[in-house]
Amino acid sequence: MRLIIFIGPIGSGKGTQAEVVAKKFGLIHIETSKLLEKKFKTADPSDKKMVEQKALWHAGILNDPSWVTEVLLDEAKKIAGEGKGMALSASPRTLFEAEKEIPVFEETYGRDNIFVFNIALSEAESIKRNSGRRICEKNRHPIPNFPEFKDLKICPEDGSKLITRALDNPETIKIRYQEYLNRTEPILNYLNGRGYNILKINGEQPIEKVSEDILKNFND
Ligand SMILES: [Zn+2]
């Protein structure tokens, strides 16, 4: 059983790469926001914490980080219990989450089976790729602003219409990139301190080349 974690700024394509390794190695790709959405849909109305978090979600307010971590770890244990590995593209997102999650992951998967990829992307490239990126109407699949997707009119996964969001304007992307530097990147130091060999990948290459650089770290 393997756990593959992707850490990188917005636009680094970590979700896409997590999909690639999930398909290749038969892993479950977990994106925290999608996991929460699924949980809320099947929420038990007597679960007070869940109801409270669902209300925050619908109001567009960030969910309680310790609760999010709990939900993710529950899911991780369930997946491991079924004998399956995981690919993570959106967590841990903060040092707080990493400190809670990594020790549990180590217990579950064993440190030698945990791979951490840092997909590096400059701020300028992040802004260029994300300004004017599109998402699909049905499942919010992201379509980055890459030349290879320029002529795409519908979502390649579900055929729904592609739309742009106000959130994807250059100023907002700049803030999100800074958030990444301040809150997410410190995780790399933490993992270094725990003895991990972080695999740094140049995220400014075409998608297939990034996948190639990732996959060549595995022997099978
Ligand atoms: Zn879609």
Residues whose N, C-alpha, C, O or C-beta is under 5 A from the ligand:
A	BS01	ZN	C136 N139 R140 H141 C155 E157 D158
